[in-house]
Amino acid sequence: MDKFEIIDTTADIGIRAFGNNLPEVFSNAAIGMLSLITDLETVKERLEKSINVSAIDIETLLVEWLNELIFLFDTEMLLFSRCEITLLTDTQIQASCFGEKVDKTRHILNRGIKSATYHRLKIDRQKDGVSRADIILDI
């Protein structure tokens, strides 16, 4: 199973993340989004960052989770190539993300992402365990 795919939209860009459970979906959504910023193969795991986000429901949590990663990129120039979800409820996520600060000698920044949005936001939990989420990103 693919971890994510890019969704075509008119002005923005979207991610469809897949997983065997919701923690995998959230992790794959993060990696999918970050892969739009740079080639994650060039990002080394030099640091670990603990991230905790709360929200009123699971959909809002996905948006806030991705926006926290965008915030860390914008303010601290952090890129992550792996995110391990250690806790996920309908209102809270805790994760350890691994990566490094942007190194302009190795990281080509492909595009900026302004934010994750609620436009066409959808989280599907399947009975067979496989789940997916669609989210549009403002670029």
Secondary structure, DSSP 4 states (H G I P E B T S, - for coil): --SEEEEE-SSSEEEEEEESSHHHHHHHHHHHHHHHHS-GGG----EEEEEEEE-SSHHHHHHHHHHHHHHHHHHH-EEEEEEEEEEE-SSEEEEEEEEEE--TTT--------EE--TT-EEEE-TTS-EEEEEEEE-
